[in-house]
Amino acid sequence: MKIYTQAPLPFMGQKRRWSSAFKTALVSYSDCHTFIDLFGGSGLLSHFTKTVRPDARVVYNDFDGYTRRLAEIPRTNELLKELRAMLSGCPDNKRIEEPYRSRVLQAVERREREGYVDYVTLSASVLFSGKYATSLAQLRKETLYNTVRTSDYCADGYLDGITVTHEDYRALFDRWKSEDGVCFLIDPPYLSTQTSTYTGYWRLRDYLDVLRLLRHQLLLLHIREKLHHRAL
Ligand SMILES: C[S@@+](CC[C@H](N)C(=O)[O-])C[C@H]1O[C@@H](n2cnc3c(N)ncnc32)[C@H](O)[C@@H]1O
């Protein structure tokens, strides 16, 4: 299995820097046979889990449609190839001036008419580092920079053996909460960080709801432990 150290396509908030700490922690959950990635994001934690525990069932909750972006990688690579050729005379890492700017936007518009544009991935190639647009209208308002990626994106094998679902974390949690041997991976959006590329808003009351869910799970563990000791 090919091991990815970061998500194949850009994703804000992916846990690439947590790889070794996460994998170390996973080992101590050897009694779990199912891992549910409630806030899957880019799927990176699901991927890490599958590499460490290929025997386990791993469920990746793709709430943002990241798998659609993965499926569209061939189209994304085509667009970037076109932009590379178009901008070959422009200096790297500098502003894209007219007439190139208009040509870039026209190419993006055409690709959108033809079916699909992955704006988050495109942003990494034409916007200042860390900036993201999620639509053509947003892209038009931005200063464009020539930071077009020089190699193709690839996600081969990234989600092999992983079950993908697309739902609210509460529904997913409810379905699995009473099963034995289940470990929930809980990495919700952070308060006060930019979440414009995520689906929906994340407010304080959403955090409180996650805490309620965690409390429920800890309580459940506590009860189970007590029953276990009583049985002994
Ligand atoms: C911090 S990110 C998770 C990052 C992920 N662990 C990774 O490594 O890529 C939080 C994710 O939760 C998603 N999310 C927001 N509201 C949600 C909901 N109600 N149910 C499930 N996921 C949700 C966000 O869209 C975002 O993808």
Ligand as a Chemical Component Dictionary entry (heavy atoms), coordinates in Angstrom:
data_LIG
# 
_chem_comp.id                   LIG 
_chem_comp.type                 NON-POLYMER 
_chem_comp.pdbx_formal_charge   0 
_chem_comp.three_letter_code    LIG 
# 
loop_
_chem_comp_atom.comp_id 
_chem_comp_atom.atom_id 
_chem_comp_atom.alt_atom_id 
_chem_comp_atom.type_symbol 
_chem_comp_atom.charge 
_chem_comp_atom.model_Cartn_x 
_chem_comp_atom.model_Cartn_y 
_chem_comp_atom.model_Cartn_z 
_chem_comp_atom.pdbx_ordinal 
LIG C1  C1  C 0  -10.349 19.923 11.162 1  
LIG S1  S1  S 1  -11.212 19.260 9.758  2  
LIG C2  C2  C 0  -10.773 17.553 9.799  3  
LIG C3  C3  C 0  -9.414  17.337 9.203  4  
LIG C4  C4  C 0  -9.090  15.878 8.981  5  
LIG N1  N1  N 0  -8.840  15.176 10.213 6  
LIG C5  C5  C 0  -7.858  15.773 8.070  7  
LIG O1  O1  O 0  -6.780  15.296 8.522  8  
LIG O2  O2  O -1 -7.966  16.175 6.913  9  
LIG C6  C6  C 0  -12.900 19.200 10.270 10 
LIG C7  C7  C 0  -13.858 18.677 9.215  11 
LIG O3  O3  O 0  -15.169 18.529 9.778  12 
LIG C8  C8  C 0  -16.107 18.839 8.753  13 
LIG N2  N2  N 0  -17.452 19.088 9.311  14 
LIG C9  C9  C 0  -18.033 20.276 9.584  15 
LIG N3  N3  N 0  -19.278 20.080 10.056 16 
LIG C10 C10 C 0  -19.482 18.740 10.081 17 
LIG C11 C11 C 0  -20.596 17.923 10.448 18 
LIG N4  N4  N 0  -21.736 18.462 10.908 19 
LIG N5  N5  N 0  -20.470 16.577 10.340 20 
LIG C12 C12 C 0  -19.315 16.035 9.872  21 
LIG N6  N6  N 0  -18.232 16.762 9.499  22 
LIG C13 C13 C 0  -18.308 18.110 9.598  23 
LIG C14 C14 C 0  -15.476 20.059 8.118  24 
LIG O4  O4  O 0  -16.100 20.359 6.894  25 
LIG C15 C15 C 0  -14.020 19.598 8.016  26 
LIG O5  O5  O 0  -13.820 18.832 6.875  27 
# 
loop_
_chem_comp_bond.comp_id 
_chem_comp_bond.atom_id_1 
_chem_comp_bond.atom_id_2 
_chem_comp_bond.value_order 
_chem_comp_bond.pdbx_ordinal 
LIG C1  S1  SING 1  
LIG S1  C2  SING 2  
LIG S1  C6  SING 3  
LIG C2  C3  SING 4  
LIG C3  C4  SING 5  
LIG C4  N1  SING 6  
LIG C4  C5  SING 7  
LIG C5  O1  DOUB 8  
LIG C5  O2  SING 9  
LIG C6  C7  SING 10 
LIG C7  O3  SING 11 
LIG C7  C15 SING 12 
LIG O3  C8  SING 13 
LIG C8  N2  SING 14 
LIG C8  C14 SING 15 
LIG N2  C9  SING 16 
LIG N2  C13 SING 17 
LIG C9  N3  DOUB 18 
LIG N3  C10 SING 19 
LIG C10 C11 SING 20 
LIG C10 C13 DOUB 21 
LIG C11 N4  SING 22 
LIG C11 N5  DOUB 23 
LIG N5  C12 SING 24 
LIG C12 N6  DOUB 25 
LIG N6  C13 SING 26 
LIG C14 O4  SING 27 
LIG C14 C15 SING 28 
LIG C15 O5  SING 29 
# 
